[in-house]
Amino acid sequence: MKNINNLLTLLTILLILGACEKDGDTFFLSSPKENELVASVNKITLTKETAQLYAMSFAWTNQTLQISDERYSPTTNLQFIIQASLNENFTGDVEESIVNGFSQSYTIAALNILTYRLNAIAEQENPVYFRLATSNGSNIKPVYSNTVKVTITPYPIDMRYANILAKESGEDTGKDLYSVNADGIYQGFYGATGWEGIHVEEANGNIWFTDAPGGIGAPFQITTTGTIGSWDLWFPELEGCYFTELNAVKKQWSALYLGSLNIEGMPEGFYATYDHTTNQWKGVFDGTANETLNLRIGGTGKLFNKDTGDNKDNAKDVPFAFGGTAEQLTFSTGEGITTGSISVIVPATGSCTLVIDLNNPAQWTAKVQEGGNVEPEPEPEEGEYLYLPGIGAAVNGKWAYDHRISVYDKDEKKYAGVVNVASEWGDYAITLFGEGEAWNDSKVYKCREGNSTNGKLTNSGGNNITAPDNGLYLIEVSLSELTYKTTAVTEVACYLGIPDNEDLISLQSTDTPGIYSGSITLPEDSKWGVQFVINSWAGYFGGYEGKLYYNANEGIKSMPAGTYNATVDFINATYSFNRQ
């Protein structure tokens, strides 16, 4: 005989099953019988270190329905619900989980969240009672199984952090928001692409979605009544850095777009750009070892919230300012705020990088690192560059490999770049290998037919390519079509990337070949990004994080309205914008 606790009386429900042969025919359907619920453990201690492992499982067997007339078959659409409570009578708080099938498993993290929602005491033994509720219709009173008691010792949940989840997969992105007072108000910086969507998960298991009353998403209003893949929290079309706040109490969130930073106290011409992959602002400058720089960092952002919606034309201009110390930055917004003085020490003389790191929402920092690149560039893979030995001056009486152009279409093996031509002997070759590598005839391309302007290539014989006259040239090479083309650079301009504005703002050459500079004014935010244009679209470059890319589909983003001093270095494929 089975040991079943709290056995309940079977329920008999009268149902009318459609049309009958004659008036008054009725059929009786017996509800599912209670069945014994079995747990895999009766006592368990939960630990954060094993949060992703399975903690326990429940199992039960199928339950049958019976009908009084054998000509009809009863429904098998049973609904199973696991209920949990700290009270054996299931009064007060009750947590429910809808189950498909005849078993239910909990990870340690999920079981810990369940006990947290029941107000169990962390790091103490808590008796938790479970039972199975079964019904065969939403309007039919359920039948309950026996009650199972499991003694659970949960670990504390840190409600200061909320995980940012990927929209499509629902997986943790590794990026968080932070609630300093664990009060449901979370803040942090997030690097978003245009119209990027996310979900936000609190430590208690609540996942926040965009509210969608009537099936229409309400921007910046949130709810937990959703499923992964439903309405996400989406950022506006502006790509870049957002100060993000999610208020779980008011069920709202907001995003303050930081298009640029005004940084006082840095050497003249300094400009920081935002890297959304590392959530950092970075800028290179020439420093002096042991010098102390007193920085003031602020600006004006564009606020998007439930009142403005996601249209950038409706966004509200809001001043912002950083304060605190370099080891623990603070951030504030609103009219009348002032920037604090933040001291950083320069570690070395020469090229250095200021890094404002916003990745850890509990500790934003500012520091100076030695070197022009925070991380060294990896060694180039074969095919990333084409080298042009002979197009410049000789070194030790030999061809030099100090001029090169970059691949911009790997599939089609297309290369382009700007080169300062000053050929020692008036001709050159194209190679897939650089200085220090062994000569390999199969990786050398020469002229099969053509002149200094354009022609066809071969990597089997041929003659050296005639070099154009000394000067700055855009050189384009296709190894798939075996062609080359050179274009003398006569003018450089900026395209602003603003709808219905095709103006090209001229830049002036400098004393250094390949470097152009000038002032540009954006009357409104650049929608498509600024591009550097050669000879009225004979060639053009976009960019990202200070690096230039030929024939880029999009221009340089995160460029809000304003006036900038623009500088482009075509030889080294870099650029900078210093807001005036």
C-alpha positions, -999 to +999 in steps of 0.1 A: +000+000+000+014+033-010+022+058+017+004+089+004+000+119+027-030+142+025-050+120+002-079+140-011-114+128-022-117+122-059-136+149-078-164+140-102-173+166-128-203+168-149-195+178-185-218+180-215-199+166-245-215+184-275-248+173-291-265+142-277-287+116-294-317+128-274-325+155-250-313+148-214-284+125-223-255+133-199-220+118-196-198+118-166-161+125-166-139+115-137-111+139-128-074+127-126-066+108-095-040+121-071-007+104-075+024+102-053+050+129-058+086+117-053+116+139-047+152+129-055+165+144-021+150+154+012+178+177+023+202+200+004+226+228+009+229+252-021+262+270-030+268+298-055+299+280-069+277+251-081+248+273-093+245+258-128+244+222-116+212+203-110+200+203-073+169+180-073+142+165-093+105+155-089+087+127-107+052+113-109+033+089-131+006+095-157-029+099-144-060+086-162-094+100-170-126+079-173-159+086-191-192+069-185-199+062-222-174+040-240-183+056-273-164+088-263-128+094-254-118+118-226-094+146-231-057+140-222-049+177-220-037+176-184-020+206-167+007+199-141+018+225-117+045+221-090+037+243-060+061+253-032+056+269+001+072+274+035+039+264+051+027+228+051-009+241+045+003+261+015-010+294+029+008+326+024+034+328-004+032+300-029+055+296-059+042+277-089+059+262-119+039+249-149+054+216-160+053+196-193+056+159-189+059+138-157+091+152-141+106+185-130+142+193-123+157+224-107+192+238-110+208+250-078+204+286-091+167+281-099+160+264-065+179+292-047+157+318-065+126+299-056+135+299-019+144+336-021+109+344-035+094+324-006+114+346+019+135+317+031+164+326+054+198+324+036+224+302+051+199+285+074+179+253+071+144+260+058+116+233+055+101+238+020+069+219+011+062+208-025+030+193-041+017+186-075-015+202-087-032+186-116-063+195-136-078+189-170-092+224-176-085+259-166-119+262-149-117+229-130-105+227-095-071+209-093-064+176-076-033+177-053-007+150-047+009+141-014+031+168+001+069+164+000+091+181+026+126+191+015+150+209+039+169+236+019+198+258+030+200+286+004+228+310-002+223+348-002+212+365-035+230+397-044+203+420-056+228+447-065+234+432-100+211+426-130+223+406-160+219+420-195+206+391-217+210+388-255+177+394-273+175+363-295+191+336-273+183+349-238+219+341-228+239+363-204+260+387-223+285+391-194+275+427-190+256+440-160+237+469-145+242+478-108+219+489-080+241+505-053+213+502-027+198+469-039+165+488-043+155+477-078+171+508-095+199+495-117+224+517-136+254+512-159+269+520-193+262+499-223+276+500-258+247+495-282+244+492-320+215+510-337+181+495-326+198+468-305+175+449-282+182+433-248+164+417-218+174+424-182+174+397-155+174+405-118+191+381-094+157+370-081+149+356-116+127+384-128+133+390-165+122+424-178+106+429-213+090+459-230+054+463-221+031+457-251-005+466-242-028+457-271+001+440-289+019+473-294+053+478-277+055+508-254+091+521-255+108+523-221+079+508-202+087+473-189+070+442-176+080+407-164+050+391-181+068+380-212+089+352-226+124+352-242+120+364-278+090+387-271+092+425-270+128+434-261+142+465-245+155+483-276+179+512-279+174+540-304+190+541-338+221+561-325+250+537-321+274+542-292+276+547-255+244+548-233+241+554-196+213+530-189+189+530-159+163+503-152+138+511-125+121+478-115+099+497-090+084+522-115+086+496-143+105+520-166+139+523-181+159+551-198+189+555-220+211+586-221+232+587-253+268+600-248+279+610-283+312+625-272+331+635-241+345+669-233+377+663-215+396+693-201+431+689-188+445+669-217+471+681-242+458+702-271+442+682-299+433+652-277+401+634-286+386+603-271+366+577-291+343+550-277+349+513-281+316+495-276+331+461-274+352+470-243+328+497-230+358+522-229+366+557-241+402+558-254+425+585-267+462+587-276+485+616-267+521+624-261+528+623-224+556+631-199+565+605-173+552+611-138+531+641-149+498+645-131+468+654-153+438+669-136+408+661-158+373+674-160+350+651-179+315+661-190+292+669-219+256+669-231+238+637-238+204+628-254+179+613-230+154+587-242+127+576-219+089+568-218+081+605-224+104+610-254+100+575-269+128+562-292+128+589-318+161+608-317+143+640-328+123+640-295+153+632-273+160+656-245+194+673-242+207+666-207+241+677-192+262+651-176+294+651-156+319+626-141+334+631-106+349+611-078+384+596-082+403+579-110+398+546-091+361+551-085+344+575-109+309+589-102+284+600-128+256+626-125+231+643-148+209+674-148+210+712-151+236+730-130+259+700-124+297+705-124+325+682-133+349+671-106+387+672-108+400+637-115+437+631-112+456+606-133+494+600-135+512+596-168+534+565-166+559+572-194+573+598-218+560+594-253+529+579-268+502+571-241+465+562-240+439+576-217+413+549-209+380+556-193+367+521-184+329+518-179+327+480-181+323+473-144+291+490-133+302+490-097+336+507-104+342+530-133+378+540-136+402+564-155+439+557-161+467+564-185+486+534-200+519+535-218+518+531-256+495+543-284+476+511-284+463+495-252+467+461-268+494+454-293+482+447-328+485+411-338+509+400-365+492+404-399+478+373-415+489+365-450+467+383-475+459+412-451+483+435-469+499+439-502+535+454-501+548+477-528+586+473-528+603+499-551+575+525-550+594+544-523+630+552-515+656+524-513+670+512-480+706+502-481+705+502-519+676+477-520+639+477-524+621+485-491+588+471-479+577+502-460+547+509-483+516+487-483+479+488-489+451+468-471+425+443-481+390+456-480+372+426-497+387+393-487+364+372-509+372+392-540+409+397-530+406+435-534+430+459-518+433+497-516+452+524-498+469+558-501+506+558-507+532+586-509+551+577-541+588+585-544+603+556-564+640+552-564+642+535-598+608+545-613+592+510-610+579+486-584+563+452-578+534+440-557+541+412-531+521+392-506+551+390-483+568+418-463+603+426-451+622+398-436+603+370-454+618+348-481+613+358-517+586+337-533+579+342-570+544+327-567+535+356-545+549+384-566+527+403-591+541+424-620+527+441-650+514+420-679+502+451-698+495+487-689+512+519-676+516+539-645+479+547-642+463+512-647+469+478-662+467+441-658+489+419-635+505+385-637+524+365-611+542+345-638+569+366-654+559+401-665+578+434-660+580+457-630+551+482-628+559+518-639+557+541-609+537+573-613+553+607-607+562+615-571+532+624-550+502+611-531+481+583-548+452+561-541+462+526-553+436+499-559+445+463-567+423+432-575+441+399-573+409+381-585+407+402-616+445+408-618+442+446-623+457+477-607+448+514-608+464+545-594+447+578-588+465+610-579+450+625-547+441+661-556+414+669-530+401+655-497+368+663-481+343+651-455+309+638-463+287+645-432+263+615-435+232+637-430+200+630-451+193+654-479+228+670-474+253+660-501+278+688-491+315+678-491+335+699-466+371+704-479+401+695-457+436+710-462+468+692-468+495+696-441+533+696-442+532+658-437+522+639-469+490+620-464+477+641-435+448+665-440+429+686-415+402+712-412+370+722-393+337+706-400+303+715-386+274+690-383+241+709-382+225+677-368+236+643-357+253+623-385+228+595-393+251+574-416+284+585-403+311+609-415+333+597-444+366+609-459+362+614-497+390+616-522+386+635-555+348+638-553+341+601-547+370+586-567+375+568-534+362+571-498+370+558-463+349+552-432+363+544-398+359+529-364+378+535-332+403+558-349+411+534-378+403+540-414+387+515-437+384+518-475+350+516-492+333+512-458+296+507-460+290+531-432+309+561-421+323+571-387+295+568-362+287+585-328+290+619-343+265+643-327+258+678-340+286+702-333+319+716-347+350+695-349+386+698-358+390+668-382+424+651-390+429+622-413+462+603-418+458+582-450+493+567-448+488+552-414+450+548-419+440+568-388+417+597-380+406+619-351+379+644-343+384+670-316+352+688-307+355+726-305 
